[in-house]
């Protein structure tokens, strides 16, 4: 198929280059040889009178013109793919497709078991792969590259029109203390809270969390004595020390509740954390992904 001198296969090559940012990987994705992909890039540059991709230490970086073109190409190829599929419905009970989900540790703990229970019942032949990420903005790049199909997590710092989303559920913070601690005997006041030694769970490896931001607004600070990348061992540490940890409630209720640990309301106002489902515009009309998105939303409704 020819569009004003531009072969449709060149658009497929362009889309692969936008996603992979590497000629070799793009060739694999487009099922062509590396020389063929290099030739396609040369023809694209000639047609659009623009270099399109600039080599850098981190791979091929798209020019401004390439980014402009990319939005339209991705959408057009997605719509064409759906059209060529003859509008066939997706039947999960007979499917052997695989999906890749991007999920931080919290979502793995809180949501993945119920998702897999529903997948097992509705689509026993479907395979789910899970990839974790630390930086929430990293999830956008993973969706762009096609490395993942869906993301469950906190909203990225910047809104991108090509990334679709819908809210799933929210969670509140609780403070974990040992049952025989002073905070239980005398009440968890802000003064008592600040006098305690604290644990911070920060997947990003930060030494300053949401609690610290709120305290800073009040002109206060707490004594951090331990930072962790995951929730693993938090309750055991609280149980065997005089440390205190302020974490999301469901991560405790579903996995780590211990009779020697109490959950208390934090003695300062903290916002609830909203989790969303994210997907790329190119997969918005996919019947298979529509089914999976609906399944995930249903599990979140039950969780709420």
C-alpha beads as a LAMMPS data file, in Angstrom:
LAMMPS data file: protein, C-alpha beads

304 atoms
303 bonds

1 atom types
1 bond types

-500.0 500.0 xlo xhi
-500.0 500.0 ylo yhi
-500.0 500.0 zlo zhi

Masses

1 110.0

Atoms # bond

1 1 1 0.000 0.000 0.000
2 1 1 1.318 3.416 -1.009
3 1 1 0.492 6.783 0.576
4 1 1 1.843 9.611 -1.564
5 1 1 5.066 7.729 -2.150
6 1 1 5.296 6.313 1.376
7 1 1 5.007 2.541 1.697
8 1 1 2.862 1.390 4.637
9 1 1 5.732 -0.843 5.718
10 1 1 7.804 2.284 6.325
11 1 1 5.208 3.451 8.841
12 1 1 5.483 0.098 10.596
13 1 1 9.259 0.553 10.671
14 1 1 8.881 4.090 11.996
15 1 1 6.550 2.909 14.779
16 1 1 9.007 0.173 15.756
17 1 1 11.864 2.708 15.880
18 1 1 9.781 5.033 18.065
19 1 1 9.073 2.218 20.498
20 1 1 12.495 0.540 20.606
21 1 1 14.838 3.545 20.000
22 1 1 17.285 0.986 18.573
23 1 1 17.668 -0.234 14.972
24 1 1 18.407 -3.846 15.889
25 1 1 15.501 -4.190 18.320
26 1 1 13.190 -2.341 15.929
27 1 1 14.124 -4.795 13.164
28 1 1 13.235 -7.722 15.434
29 1 1 9.937 -6.121 16.391
30 1 1 9.040 -5.436 12.752
31 1 1 10.238 -8.916 11.666
32 1 1 12.774 -7.583 9.148
33 1 1 16.555 -7.702 8.874
34 1 1 18.727 -4.986 10.423
35 1 1 19.908 -3.765 6.950
36 1 1 16.253 -3.535 5.886
37 1 1 15.436 -1.461 8.966
38 1 1 18.427 0.833 8.318
39 1 1 17.266 1.262 4.724
40 1 1 13.754 2.027 5.921
41 1 1 15.095 4.714 8.256
42 1 1 17.026 6.267 5.368
43 1 1 13.885 6.361 3.204
44 1 1 11.853 7.846 6.059
45 1 1 14.425 10.609 6.529
46 1 1 14.283 11.426 2.836
47 1 1 10.503 11.423 2.705
48 1 1 10.037 13.668 5.746
49 1 1 13.163 15.783 5.091
50 1 1 14.156 15.349 8.709
51 1 1 16.750 13.172 10.515
52 1 1 13.881 11.825 12.691
53 1 1 16.228 9.972 15.079
54 1 1 19.523 11.203 16.518
55 1 1 22.066 8.776 17.965
56 1 1 22.912 9.254 21.639
57 1 1 24.506 7.289 24.462
58 1 1 21.062 6.071 25.535
59 1 1 19.916 5.077 22.041
60 1 1 18.095 6.796 19.202
61 1 1 16.399 9.985 20.336
62 1 1 13.406 11.179 18.241
63 1 1 13.436 14.706 16.885
64 1 1 10.543 17.096 17.449
65 1 1 9.236 16.199 13.985
66 1 1 9.411 12.471 14.772
67 1 1 7.412 12.982 17.960
68 1 1 4.758 14.870 16.008
69 1 1 4.564 12.117 13.403
70 1 1 4.677 9.354 16.002
71 1 1 1.408 10.312 17.672
72 1 1 -0.484 9.945 14.385
73 1 1 1.329 6.852 13.146
74 1 1 0.758 4.900 16.362
75 1 1 -2.944 5.691 16.379
76 1 1 -3.358 4.955 12.653
77 1 1 -1.621 1.577 12.851
78 1 1 -3.662 0.632 15.900
79 1 1 -6.922 1.500 14.149
80 1 1 -5.840 -0.342 11.002
81 1 1 -4.886 -3.411 13.035
82 1 1 -8.304 -3.475 14.677
83 1 1 -9.984 -3.036 11.294
84 1 1 -8.082 -5.953 9.774
85 1 1 -9.075 -8.115 12.732
86 1 1 -12.626 -8.001 11.284
87 1 1 -14.014 -6.767 14.577
88 1 1 -13.902 -10.260 16.059
89 1 1 -14.870 -10.488 19.699
90 1 1 -12.362 -11.683 22.279
91 1 1 -13.308 -14.937 23.983
92 1 1 -11.176 -15.185 27.131
93 1 1 -12.111 -18.784 27.915
94 1 1 -10.550 -19.914 24.618
95 1 1 -7.618 -17.477 24.504
96 1 1 -3.937 -18.329 24.883
97 1 1 -2.715 -14.724 24.733
98 1 1 -0.181 -13.275 27.152
99 1 1 -0.250 -9.851 28.783
100 1 1 2.458 -7.933 30.635
101 1 1 1.470 -5.781 33.597
102 1 1 3.601 -3.068 35.172
103 1 1 3.055 -2.953 38.937
104 1 1 4.945 -1.552 41.917
105 1 1 5.362 -3.721 45.010
106 1 1 2.237 -2.355 46.679
107 1 1 -0.025 -3.317 43.759
108 1 1 1.600 -6.759 43.629
109 1 1 0.746 -7.328 47.273
110 1 1 -2.720 -5.832 47.330
111 1 1 -4.210 -6.548 43.921
112 1 1 -2.368 -9.244 41.968
113 1 1 -3.777 -12.255 43.912
114 1 1 -7.390 -11.273 43.152
115 1 1 -6.521 -10.463 39.519
116 1 1 -4.968 -13.895 39.045
117 1 1 -7.922 -15.597 40.701
118 1 1 -10.281 -13.923 38.202
119 1 1 -7.983 -14.644 35.228
120 1 1 -7.750 -18.290 36.261
121 1 1 -11.544 -18.562 36.311
122 1 1 -12.325 -16.575 33.173
123 1 1 -9.314 -17.296 30.945
124 1 1 -7.327 -20.340 32.128
125 1 1 -5.180 -20.302 28.970
126 1 1 -4.057 -16.676 29.361
127 1 1 -0.554 -15.949 30.671
128 1 1 0.269 -12.908 32.809
129 1 1 3.789 -11.500 33.033
130 1 1 4.562 -8.850 35.662
131 1 1 7.312 -6.248 35.543
132 1 1 7.983 -3.973 38.475
133 1 1 9.216 -0.406 38.354
134 1 1 10.421 2.114 40.895
135 1 1 9.985 5.532 39.313
136 1 1 6.330 6.122 38.387
137 1 1 7.441 8.087 35.301
138 1 1 9.310 4.976 34.165
139 1 1 5.946 3.317 33.542
140 1 1 5.186 5.777 30.712
141 1 1 8.387 4.830 28.898
142 1 1 7.527 1.153 29.363
143 1 1 4.089 1.695 27.823
144 1 1 5.614 3.694 24.974
145 1 1 8.107 0.932 24.226
146 1 1 5.472 -1.788 24.302
147 1 1 7.310 -3.624 27.089
148 1 1 4.103 -3.626 29.140
149 1 1 0.410 -3.581 28.211
150 1 1 -1.083 -2.029 31.338
151 1 1 0.138 -0.218 34.446
152 1 1 -1.373 -0.162 37.916
153 1 1 0.176 2.591 39.993
154 1 1 0.318 6.233 41.022
155 1 1 -0.145 8.904 38.368
156 1 1 3.056 10.037 36.602
157 1 1 4.328 13.516 37.350
158 1 1 3.330 14.724 33.851
159 1 1 0.158 14.054 31.896
160 1 1 0.681 12.542 28.436
161 1 1 -2.182 12.594 25.917
162 1 1 -1.158 9.224 24.469
163 1 1 -1.500 7.551 27.887
164 1 1 -5.083 6.785 28.918
165 1 1 -6.092 6.216 32.535
166 1 1 -8.906 5.634 34.966
167 1 1 -8.924 5.692 38.790
168 1 1 -9.008 2.330 40.546
169 1 1 -8.960 2.818 44.317
170 1 1 -7.346 4.827 47.083
171 1 1 -5.665 3.926 50.357
172 1 1 -4.943 5.737 53.593
173 1 1 -1.893 5.834 55.824
174 1 1 -1.717 4.096 59.189
175 1 1 1.002 4.117 61.812
176 1 1 2.370 0.788 63.064
177 1 1 3.582 0.563 66.645
178 1 1 4.412 -2.219 69.048
179 1 1 1.470 -3.059 71.328
180 1 1 3.439 -2.275 74.508
181 1 1 4.814 1.042 73.230
182 1 1 4.370 4.394 74.964
183 1 1 2.139 5.530 72.104
184 1 1 -0.375 2.827 73.035
185 1 1 -0.164 3.452 76.778
186 1 1 -0.457 7.227 76.641
187 1 1 -2.027 7.878 73.254
188 1 1 -0.406 8.727 69.919
189 1 1 -0.013 12.474 70.108
190 1 1 2.099 14.413 67.645
191 1 1 4.620 15.031 70.411
192 1 1 4.886 11.302 71.130
193 1 1 5.138 10.535 67.404
194 1 1 8.024 12.958 66.893
195 1 1 9.868 11.567 69.912
196 1 1 9.897 8.085 68.359
197 1 1 12.386 6.631 65.884
198 1 1 10.949 6.058 62.412
199 1 1 11.093 3.629 59.497
200 1 1 10.538 4.958 55.968
201 1 1 9.536 2.648 53.113
202 1 1 10.725 4.269 49.890
203 1 1 10.997 2.149 46.710
204 1 1 12.880 5.070 45.103
205 1 1 15.494 5.013 47.851
206 1 1 14.588 8.496 49.088
207 1 1 15.374 9.651 52.612
208 1 1 12.408 12.012 52.664
209 1 1 8.803 10.839 52.316
210 1 1 5.259 12.204 52.328
211 1 1 5.215 12.323 56.132
212 1 1 8.396 14.397 56.089
213 1 1 6.878 16.773 53.523
214 1 1 3.837 17.309 55.741
215 1 1 5.985 17.809 58.841
216 1 1 8.153 20.309 56.983
217 1 1 5.051 22.343 56.171
218 1 1 4.414 22.485 59.918
219 1 1 8.016 23.449 60.653
220 1 1 8.693 20.033 62.210
221 1 1 10.811 16.963 61.475
222 1 1 11.092 13.353 62.629
223 1 1 14.036 11.079 63.398
224 1 1 14.506 8.569 60.563
225 1 1 16.557 5.590 61.672
226 1 1 15.834 3.122 58.868
227 1 1 14.875 3.388 55.202
228 1 1 13.705 0.348 53.224
229 1 1 12.926 -0.234 49.539
230 1 1 10.009 -2.617 50.287
231 1 1 7.453 -3.474 52.964
232 1 1 9.244 -6.758 53.620
233 1 1 10.174 -7.120 57.319
234 1 1 8.626 -3.795 58.384
235 1 1 6.279 -5.324 60.973
236 1 1 9.001 -7.627 62.275
237 1 1 11.271 -4.634 62.776
238 1 1 8.521 -2.674 64.545
239 1 1 7.715 -5.754 66.642
240 1 1 11.290 -6.174 67.905
241 1 1 12.301 -2.511 68.296
242 1 1 10.801 0.746 69.484
243 1 1 10.628 1.983 65.878
244 1 1 7.416 3.241 64.302
245 1 1 6.374 3.013 60.627
246 1 1 3.713 4.970 58.722
247 1 1 2.572 2.959 55.685
248 1 1 -0.447 2.357 53.467
249 1 1 -3.172 0.455 55.293
250 1 1 -3.973 -2.319 52.811
251 1 1 -0.349 -3.400 52.591
252 1 1 -0.621 -4.276 56.285
253 1 1 -4.149 -5.726 56.374
254 1 1 -3.615 -8.129 53.489
255 1 1 -0.131 -9.363 54.301
256 1 1 1.562 -8.408 57.529
257 1 1 -0.972 -8.054 60.363
258 1 1 0.545 -9.282 63.630
259 1 1 -1.073 -9.528 67.056
260 1 1 1.891 -7.737 68.634
261 1 1 1.495 -4.774 66.262
262 1 1 -1.227 -2.140 66.380
263 1 1 -2.397 0.168 63.613
264 1 1 -3.074 3.706 64.762
265 1 1 -4.212 6.838 63.015
266 1 1 -1.211 9.064 62.280
267 1 1 -1.250 12.152 64.512
268 1 1 -1.102 14.468 61.487
269 1 1 -3.230 14.912 58.404
270 1 1 -2.034 12.881 55.421
271 1 1 -3.728 12.610 52.007
272 1 1 -5.090 9.349 50.676
273 1 1 -3.046 7.861 47.827
274 1 1 -4.935 7.263 44.563
275 1 1 -4.015 4.340 42.312
276 1 1 -4.870 4.306 38.594
277 1 1 -4.925 1.969 35.630
278 1 1 -2.881 3.236 32.654
279 1 1 -2.663 2.038 29.058
280 1 1 -1.357 3.335 25.731
281 1 1 -3.651 4.919 23.171
282 1 1 -2.636 2.377 20.523
283 1 1 -4.221 -0.443 22.571
284 1 1 -7.355 1.417 23.581
285 1 1 -9.589 -0.416 21.079
286 1 1 -8.053 -3.857 21.574
287 1 1 -10.839 -6.270 22.562
288 1 1 -8.422 -8.412 24.542
289 1 1 -7.088 -5.473 26.518
290 1 1 -10.591 -4.116 27.053
291 1 1 -11.461 -7.429 28.677
292 1 1 -8.385 -7.302 30.932
293 1 1 -9.011 -3.683 31.912
294 1 1 -12.598 -4.528 32.815
295 1 1 -11.437 -7.507 34.886
296 1 1 -8.925 -5.389 36.814
297 1 1 -11.489 -2.672 37.489
298 1 1 -13.952 -5.270 38.783
299 1 1 -11.370 -6.581 41.259
300 1 1 -10.670 -3.052 42.448
301 1 1 -14.395 -2.416 42.972
302 1 1 -14.512 -5.449 45.254
303 1 1 -11.374 -4.262 47.041
304 1 1 -13.016 -0.906 47.742

Bonds

1 1 1 2
2 1 2 3
3 1 3 4
4 1 4 5
5 1 5 6
6 1 6 7
7 1 7 8
8 1 8 9
9 1 9 10
10 1 10 11
11 1 11 12
12 1 12 13
13 1 13 14
14 1 14 15
15 1 15 16
16 1 16 17
17 1 17 18
18 1 18 19
19 1 19 20
20 1 20 21
21 1 21 22
22 1 22 23
23 1 23 24
24 1 24 25
25 1 25 26
26 1 26 27
27 1 27 28
28 1 28 29
29 1 29 30
30 1 30 31
31 1 31 32
32 1 32 33
33 1 33 34
34 1 34 35
35 1 35 36
36 1 36 37
37 1 37 38
38 1 38 39
39 1 39 40
40 1 40 41
41 1 41 42
42 1 42 43
43 1 43 44
44 1 44 45
45 1 45 46
46 1 46 47
47 1 47 48
48 1 48 49
49 1 49 50
50 1 50 51
51 1 51 52
52 1 52 53
53 1 53 54
54 1 54 55
55 1 55 56
56 1 56 57
57 1 57 58
58 1 58 59
59 1 59 60
60 1 60 61
61 1 61 62
62 1 62 63
63 1 63 64
64 1 64 65
65 1 65 66
66 1 66 67
67 1 67 68
68 1 68 69
69 1 69 70
70 1 70 71
71 1 71 72
72 1 72 73
73 1 73 74
74 1 74 75
75 1 75 76
76 1 76 77
77 1 77 78
78 1 78 79
79 1 79 80
80 1 80 81
81 1 81 82
82 1 82 83
83 1 83 84
84 1 84 85
85 1 85 86
86 1 86 87
87 1 87 88
88 1 88 89
89 1 89 90
90 1 90 91
91 1 91 92
92 1 92 93
93 1 93 94
94 1 94 95
95 1 95 96
96 1 96 97
97 1 97 98
98 1 98 99
99 1 99 100
100 1 100 101
101 1 101 102
102 1 102 103
103 1 103 104
104 1 104 105
105 1 105 106
106 1 106 107
107 1 107 108
108 1 108 109
109 1 109 110
110 1 110 111
111 1 111 112
112 1 112 113
113 1 113 114
114 1 114 115
115 1 115 116
116 1 116 117
117 1 117 118
118 1 118 119
119 1 119 120
120 1 120 121
121 1 121 122
122 1 122 123
123 1 123 124
124 1 124 125
125 1 125 126
126 1 126 127
127 1 127 128
128 1 128 129
129 1 129 130
130 1 130 131
131 1 131 132
132 1 132 133
133 1 133 134
134 1 134 135
135 1 135 136
136 1 136 137
137 1 137 138
138 1 138 139
139 1 139 140
140 1 140 141
141 1 141 142
142 1 142 143
143 1 143 144
144 1 144 145
145 1 145 146
146 1 146 147
147 1 147 148
148 1 148 149
149 1 149 150
150 1 150 151
151 1 151 152
152 1 152 153
153 1 153 154
154 1 154 155
155 1 155 156
156 1 156 157
157 1 157 158
158 1 158 159
159 1 159 160
160 1 160 161
161 1 161 162
162 1 162 163
163 1 163 164
164 1 164 165
165 1 165 166
166 1 166 167
167 1 167 168
168 1 168 169
169 1 169 170
170 1 170 171
171 1 171 172
172 1 172 173
173 1 173 174
174 1 174 175
175 1 175 176
176 1 176 177
177 1 177 178
178 1 178 179
179 1 179 180
180 1 180 181
181 1 181 182
182 1 182 183
183 1 183 184
184 1 184 185
185 1 185 186
186 1 186 187
187 1 187 188
188 1 188 189
189 1 189 190
190 1 190 191
191 1 191 192
192 1 192 193
193 1 193 194
194 1 194 195
195 1 195 196
196 1 196 197
197 1 197 198
198 1 198 199
199 1 199 200
200 1 200 201
201 1 201 202
202 1 202 203
203 1 203 204
204 1 204 205
205 1 205 206
206 1 206 207
207 1 207 208
208 1 208 209
209 1 209 210
210 1 210 211
211 1 211 212
212 1 212 213
213 1 213 214
214 1 214 215
215 1 215 216
216 1 216 217
217 1 217 218
218 1 218 219
219 1 219 220
220 1 220 221
221 1 221 222
222 1 222 223
223 1 223 224
224 1 224 225
225 1 225 226
226 1 226 227
227 1 227 228
228 1 228 229
229 1 229 230
230 1 230 231
231 1 231 232
232 1 232 233
233 1 233 234
234 1 234 235
235 1 235 236
236 1 236 237
237 1 237 238
238 1 238 239
239 1 239 240
240 1 240 241
241 1 241 242
242 1 242 243
243 1 243 244
244 1 244 245
245 1 245 246
246 1 246 247
247 1 247 248
248 1 248 249
249 1 249 250
250 1 250 251
251 1 251 252
252 1 252 253
253 1 253 254
254 1 254 255
255 1 255 256
256 1 256 257
257 1 257 258
258 1 258 259
259 1 259 260
260 1 260 261
261 1 261 262
262 1 262 263
263 1 263 264
264 1 264 265
265 1 265 266
266 1 266 267
267 1 267 268
268 1 268 269
269 1 269 270
270 1 270 271
271 1 271 272
272 1 272 273
273 1 273 274
274 1 274 275
275 1 275 276
276 1 276 277
277 1 277 278
278 1 278 279
279 1 279 280
280 1 280 281
281 1 281 282
282 1 282 283
283 1 283 284
284 1 284 285
285 1 285 286
286 1 286 287
287 1 287 288
288 1 288 289
289 1 289 290
290 1 290 291
291 1 291 292
292 1 292 293
293 1 293 294
294 1 294 295
295 1 295 296
296 1 296 297
297 1 297 298
298 1 298 299
299 1 299 300
300 1 300 301
301 1 301 302
302 1 302 303
303 1 303 304
